[in-house]
């Protein structure tokens, strides 16, 4: 087996020795056991969180764990190479779980909580089984104690949050516990490459109400003001009344779903994921992160402005209005990704090239 430098490498720890095959298998077995145990222990919180995904503002929540799994795989340095037996078993398990999820989603049958947990644990077990090929390094006892302490602190926070019904702290403690498992099993080396994708899971949680309310109102007002200005610059007689824009007595309501909060959350998650995987200097990655919210807000203003113009063009057709409103929402992500692509192209022209080893992200030894 060969150990080669991973393209996302930032580690300078040359003293960490890869584990033997037996120790590596044992480490991944412990990792999988902890991950499954924590998921089962937090299942009531995860089930409650999933209820928010029916809300338009957080309907992206279900795909966040999928994104996190993809990011974790990419940063592990593994390739999609499986034996024929592994492939058959994996496809069988994945197909069975997918069929159950689809049938439950179509209301063919009601999936009980314990059945949903088994499906999730089966998919997690399958994923960790393939991830086990990632080569871990030796860990000092001090690193393991830090990991264990992190897990214990997270569980104490969960106990406190459960007693006082503080859901945001309960949710965050789950992610902290997962990071503690990485520290316990693989030390700082594993935490560097596996920690960010696991931390990415926070995007599946709804914002605390005390934060969501003020942000929602601010974004609604800001979107209405910016759209009013844009329409007036285009020569449209638009006047704003609160969160409503009047155009020749034609009302255009900037509702909660049009505030940009959903777009900001989704595109913010996309920007974080992009910053993890692009092979660019750290300042390019920071620029991508900082530009996420402005791009999301700009895209939302474009959506509202385009909707208003099309409403003016077809003032009597309700079917056209509904069609325009729905498809304008679908077009937001491609438009935002287009802005992000232009930004990356511009950064590639104006930033100074450096050696890849100077800014590549994280290191993982693998076979």
C-alpha positions as CSV (number, residue, x, y, z in Angstrom):
1,X,0.0,0.0,0.0
2,X,1.1,3.5,-0.8
3,X,0.5,6.6,1.2
4,X,0.3,9.7,-1.1
5,X,-0.4,13.3,-0.4
6,X,-4.1,14.1,-0.7
7,X,-4.9,17.2,-2.8
8,X,-6.8,18.7,0.2
9,X,-3.8,18.5,2.4
10,X,-2.8,21.1,5.0
11,X,-1.3,18.8,7.6
12,X,2.4,19.3,8.4
13,X,2.4,16.5,11.0
14,X,5.0,14.1,9.5
15,X,5.4,12.2,12.8
16,X,1.9,10.6,12.7
17,X,2.3,6.9,11.7
18,X,-0.5,5.1,9.9
19,X,-2.3,2.4,11.9
20,X,-1.8,-1.2,11.1
21,X,-4.6,-3.0,9.1
22,X,-5.9,-4.6,12.3
23,X,-5.8,-1.4,14.3
24,X,-7.3,0.5,11.5
25,X,-10.3,-1.9,11.3
26,X,-10.7,-1.7,15.1
27,X,-10.7,2.1,15.0
28,X,-13.3,2.3,12.3
29,X,-15.4,-0.3,14.2
30,X,-15.3,1.9,17.3
31,X,-16.1,5.0,15.2
32,X,-19.1,3.3,13.6
33,X,-20.4,2.0,17.0
34,X,-20.2,5.5,18.5
35,X,-21.9,7.1,15.5
36,X,-24.7,4.7,15.5
37,X,-25.1,4.9,19.3
38,X,-25.3,8.7,19.2
39,X,-27.7,8.7,16.3
40,X,-30.0,6.4,18.2
41,X,-29.6,8.4,21.4
42,X,-30.5,11.6,19.6
43,X,-33.2,10.1,17.5
44,X,-36.1,11.9,19.2
45,X,-34.3,15.2,18.5
46,X,-33.6,14.3,14.9
47,X,-37.2,13.2,14.3
48,X,-38.5,16.5,15.7
49,X,-36.0,18.4,13.6
50,X,-37.2,16.6,10.4
51,X,-40.7,18.0,11.1
52,X,-39.3,21.5,10.2
53,X,-38.4,20.3,6.7
54,X,-42.0,20.5,5.7
55,X,-41.6,24.3,6.1
56,X,-40.6,26.1,2.9
57,X,-37.8,27.9,4.8
58,X,-36.1,24.6,5.8
59,X,-37.2,22.2,3.1
60,X,-33.5,21.8,2.2
61,X,-32.8,20.1,5.5
62,X,-33.1,16.5,4.3
63,X,-30.4,16.9,1.7
64,X,-27.8,18.4,4.1
65,X,-26.8,14.9,5.5
66,X,-26.3,13.7,1.9
67,X,-24.1,16.7,1.2
68,X,-22.1,16.1,4.4
69,X,-21.6,12.4,3.4
70,X,-20.3,13.5,-0.1
71,X,-18.0,16.1,1.4
72,X,-16.6,13.6,3.9
73,X,-16.0,11.0,1.2
74,X,-14.2,13.6,-1.0
75,X,-12.0,14.8,1.8
76,X,-11.1,11.2,2.8
77,X,-9.2,10.8,-0.5
78,X,-11.0,7.5,-1.3
79,X,-11.9,6.5,-4.8
80,X,-15.1,4.8,-5.8
81,X,-13.6,1.3,-6.2
82,X,-15.5,-1.7,-4.8
83,X,-15.3,-5.4,-5.2
84,X,-18.2,-7.1,-7.1
85,X,-19.4,-8.5,-3.8
86,X,-19.3,-5.2,-2.0
87,X,-21.1,-3.6,-4.9
88,X,-23.9,-6.1,-4.9
89,X,-24.4,-5.9,-1.2
90,X,-24.3,-2.1,-1.2
91,X,-26.7,-1.8,-4.0
92,X,-29.1,-4.2,-2.4
93,X,-29.1,-2.4,1.0
94,X,-29.3,1.0,-0.6
95,X,-32.1,0.0,-2.9
96,X,-34.1,-1.6,-0.1
97,X,-33.7,1.5,2.1
98,X,-34.6,3.8,-0.8
99,X,-37.7,1.8,-1.7
100,X,-38.9,2.0,1.9
101,X,-38.3,5.8,2.0
102,X,-40.1,6.4,-1.3
103,X,-43.1,4.2,-0.4
104,X,-43.4,6.0,3.0
105,X,-43.2,9.3,1.2
106,X,-46.0,8.3,-1.2
107,X,-48.1,7.4,1.9
108,X,-48.2,3.7,0.8
109,X,-47.6,2.9,4.4
110,X,-46.7,4.8,7.5
111,X,-43.1,4.2,8.6
112,X,-42.8,3.8,12.3
113,X,-40.1,5.7,14.2
114,X,-38.2,2.5,15.0
115,X,-38.3,1.5,11.3
116,X,-37.0,4.9,10.2
117,X,-34.2,4.6,12.7
118,X,-33.2,1.2,11.4
119,X,-33.2,2.5,7.8
120,X,-30.9,5.4,8.8
121,X,-28.6,3.2,10.8
122,X,-28.4,0.7,7.9
123,X,-27.4,3.5,5.5
124,X,-24.9,4.8,8.0
125,X,-23.4,1.4,8.6
126,X,-23.1,0.9,4.8
127,X,-21.4,4.3,4.4
128,X,-18.9,3.7,7.3
129,X,-18.2,0.2,6.0
130,X,-16.8,1.7,2.8
131,X,-15.2,4.7,4.6
132,X,-13.2,2.2,6.7
133,X,-10.6,2.0,3.8
134,X,-9.4,5.4,4.9
135,X,-6.1,5.0,6.7
136,X,-6.1,6.6,10.2
137,X,-3.0,7.5,12.1
138,X,-1.8,6.8,15.6
139,X,-3.4,8.9,18.4
140,X,-1.9,10.0,21.7
141,X,-3.7,9.3,24.9
142,X,-4.1,13.1,25.4
143,X,-6.0,13.4,22.2
144,X,-8.3,10.6,23.1
145,X,-9.0,12.2,26.5
146,X,-9.9,15.4,24.8
147,X,-12.3,13.5,22.5
148,X,-13.9,11.7,25.4
149,X,-14.3,14.9,27.4
150,X,-15.9,16.5,24.3
151,X,-18.5,13.7,24.1
152,X,-19.3,13.9,27.8
153,X,-19.7,17.7,27.6
154,X,-22.0,17.3,24.7
155,X,-24.1,14.7,26.5
156,X,-24.3,16.9,29.6
157,X,-25.5,19.8,27.4
158,X,-28.1,17.5,25.9
159,X,-29.3,16.5,29.4
160,X,-29.5,20.2,30.3
161,X,-31.3,21.2,27.1
162,X,-33.8,18.3,27.4
163,X,-34.7,19.2,31.0
164,X,-35.3,22.9,30.1
165,X,-36.7,22.2,26.6
166,X,-33.9,24.1,24.8
167,X,-33.9,22.5,21.4
168,X,-31.2,24.6,19.7
169,X,-28.6,23.5,22.4
170,X,-29.8,19.9,22.0
171,X,-29.2,20.0,18.2
172,X,-25.8,21.6,18.5
173,X,-24.7,19.1,21.1
174,X,-25.3,16.3,18.6
175,X,-22.8,17.8,16.2
176,X,-20.3,18.4,19.0
177,X,-20.6,14.8,20.1
178,X,-19.9,13.6,16.6
179,X,-16.8,15.8,16.5
180,X,-15.8,14.4,19.8
181,X,-16.0,10.9,18.3
182,X,-13.6,12.0,15.5
183,X,-11.2,13.3,18.1
184,X,-11.5,10.2,20.2
185,X,-10.9,7.7,17.4
186,X,-8.6,9.6,15.0
187,X,-7.2,12.5,17.1
188,X,-6.5,15.9,15.6
189,X,-5.6,14.4,12.3
190,X,-9.0,12.9,11.7
191,X,-10.8,16.0,13.2
192,X,-9.1,18.2,10.6
193,X,-10.5,16.3,7.6
194,X,-13.7,14.8,9.0
195,X,-14.7,17.7,11.3
196,X,-15.8,20.2,8.7
197,X,-18.2,17.9,6.9
198,X,-19.7,16.8,10.2
199,X,-19.9,20.4,11.3
200,X,-21.8,21.0,8.0
201,X,-24.7,19.2,9.5
202,X,-25.7,22.3,11.5
203,X,-27.3,23.5,8.2
204,X,-30.0,20.9,8.6
205,X,-31.3,22.5,11.8
206,X,-33.8,25.3,11.8
207,X,-32.7,28.7,13.2
208,X,-33.7,29.4,16.8
209,X,-36.9,31.4,16.9
210,X,-35.3,34.3,18.6
211,X,-32.8,34.6,15.7
212,X,-35.2,33.6,12.9
213,X,-37.9,36.2,13.6
214,X,-35.7,39.3,13.5
215,X,-33.7,38.0,10.5
216,X,-36.9,37.2,8.6
217,X,-38.4,40.6,9.2
218,X,-35.1,42.4,8.3
219,X,-34.7,40.4,5.1
220,X,-38.3,40.9,4.1
221,X,-38.0,44.7,4.5
222,X,-34.6,44.8,2.8
223,X,-35.8,42.8,-0.1
224,X,-38.9,45.0,-0.5
225,X,-36.8,48.2,-0.4
226,X,-34.1,46.9,-2.8
227,X,-36.8,45.6,-5.2
228,X,-38.6,48.9,-5.1
229,X,-35.5,50.8,-5.9
230,X,-34.6,48.4,-8.8
231,X,-38.1,48.7,-10.3
232,X,-38.0,52.5,-10.1
233,X,-34.5,52.5,-11.8
234,X,-36.1,50.5,-14.6
235,X,-38.8,53.1,-14.9
236,X,-41.6,51.2,-13.2
237,X,-43.9,53.2,-11.0
238,X,-43.4,51.1,-7.9
239,X,-44.3,52.2,-4.4
240,X,-43.6,50.2,-1.2
241,X,-46.1,49.8,1.6
242,X,-44.4,47.8,4.3
243,X,-43.6,44.5,2.7
244,X,-46.0,45.1,-0.2
245,X,-44.9,46.7,-3.5
246,X,-47.7,48.5,-5.4
247,X,-47.3,48.8,-9.2
248,X,-50.3,50.6,-10.8
249,X,-52.6,49.2,-8.1
250,X,-51.2,45.7,-8.7
251,X,-50.0,44.4,-5.3
252,X,-46.9,42.3,-5.0
253,X,-46.4,40.8,-1.6
254,X,-42.9,40.0,-0.3
255,X,-43.9,37.0,1.8
256,X,-41.8,35.0,4.2
257,X,-40.9,32.6,1.5
258,X,-39.7,35.5,-0.6
259,X,-37.6,37.1,2.1
260,X,-34.4,35.4,1.0
261,X,-33.9,33.6,4.3
262,X,-34.3,30.2,2.7
263,X,-32.1,31.2,-0.2
264,X,-29.5,32.6,2.1
265,X,-29.5,29.4,4.2
266,X,-29.2,27.1,1.2
267,X,-26.7,29.1,-0.7
268,X,-24.7,29.7,2.5
269,X,-24.5,25.9,2.9
270,X,-23.4,25.6,-0.7
271,X,-20.7,28.2,-0.3
272,X,-19.4,26.5,2.8
273,X,-19.3,23.2,0.8
274,X,-17.6,24.9,-2.1
275,X,-15.0,26.4,0.2
276,X,-14.2,22.9,1.5
277,X,-13.6,21.3,-1.8
278,X,-12.1,24.0,-4.2
279,X,-8.4,23.8,-4.7
280,X,-7.8,27.5,-4.1
281,X,-5.8,29.7,-1.7
282,X,-7.4,30.4,1.7
283,X,-8.2,34.0,0.7
284,X,-10.3,32.7,-2.3
285,X,-12.2,30.4,0.0
286,X,-12.8,33.2,2.5
287,X,-14.1,35.4,-0.3
288,X,-16.5,32.7,-1.4
289,X,-17.8,32.5,2.2
290,X,-18.2,36.2,2.6
291,X,-19.9,36.7,-0.7
292,X,-22.6,34.0,0.0
293,X,-25.1,36.3,1.7
294,X,-24.7,39.2,-0.8
295,X,-25.1,36.9,-3.7
296,X,-28.2,35.3,-2.1
297,X,-29.8,38.7,-1.5
298,X,-29.0,39.9,-5.0
299,X,-30.5,36.8,-6.4
300,X,-33.6,37.4,-4.4
301,X,-34.0,41.0,-5.6
302,X,-33.6,39.7,-9.2
303,X,-36.4,37.2,-8.5
304,X,-38.8,39.8,-7.1
305,X,-38.0,42.3,-9.8
306,X,-38.5,39.7,-12.6
307,X,-41.7,38.5,-11.0
308,X,-43.1,42.1,-10.8
309,X,-42.3,42.7,-14.5
310,X,-44.0,39.5,-15.6
311,X,-47.0,40.4,-13.4
312,X,-47.2,43.7,-15.2
313,X,-47.0,41.9,-18.6
314,X,-49.8,39.5,-17.7
315,X,-52.0,41.4,-15.1
316,X,-55.2,39.4,-15.7
317,X,-53.8,35.8,-15.8
318,X,-53.8,34.1,-12.5
319,X,-52.3,30.9,-13.9
320,X,-49.4,32.8,-15.4
321,X,-48.8,34.5,-12.0
322,X,-48.7,31.2,-10.1
323,X,-46.4,29.7,-12.8
324,X,-44.1,32.7,-12.7
325,X,-44.0,32.8,-8.9
326,X,-43.1,29.1,-8.6
327,X,-40.5,29.0,-11.4
328,X,-38.9,32.2,-10.3
329,X,-38.1,30.5,-7.0
330,X,-36.7,27.4,-8.9
331,X,-34.4,29.7,-10.9
332,X,-32.8,31.3,-7.9
333,X,-30.2,28.6,-7.3
334,X,-29.0,28.4,-10.9
335,X,-28.7,32.2,-11.0
336,X,-26.8,32.2,-7.6
337,X,-24.5,29.4,-8.8
338,X,-23.9,31.4,-12.0
339,X,-22.7,34.4,-9.9
340,X,-20.5,32.1,-7.8
341,X,-18.9,30.7,-11.0
342,X,-18.3,34.2,-12.3
343,X,-16.7,35.1,-8.9
344,X,-14.4,32.1,-9.1
345,X,-13.4,33.0,-12.6
346,X,-12.6,36.5,-11.5
347,X,-10.6,35.3,-8.5
348,X,-8.6,33.0,-10.7
349,X,-7.6,36.0,-12.8
350,X,-6.7,38.4,-10.0
351,X,-5.2,36.2,-7.3
352,X,-1.5,35.3,-7.2
353,X,-0.9,31.6,-7.9
354,X,1.0,29.8,-5.1
355,X,2.3,26.3,-4.6
356,X,-0.7,23.9,-3.9
357,X,1.0,22.6,-0.7
358,X,0.8,26.1,0.8
359,X,-3.0,26.3,0.8
360,X,-4.5,22.9,0.3
361,X,-7.0,22.1,2.9
362,X,-6.7,19.0,5.0
363,X,-4.6,15.8,5.2
364,X,-5.6,12.2,5.4
365,X,-3.4,9.2,5.0
366,X,-5.1,6.6,2.9
367,X,-4.2,3.5,1.1
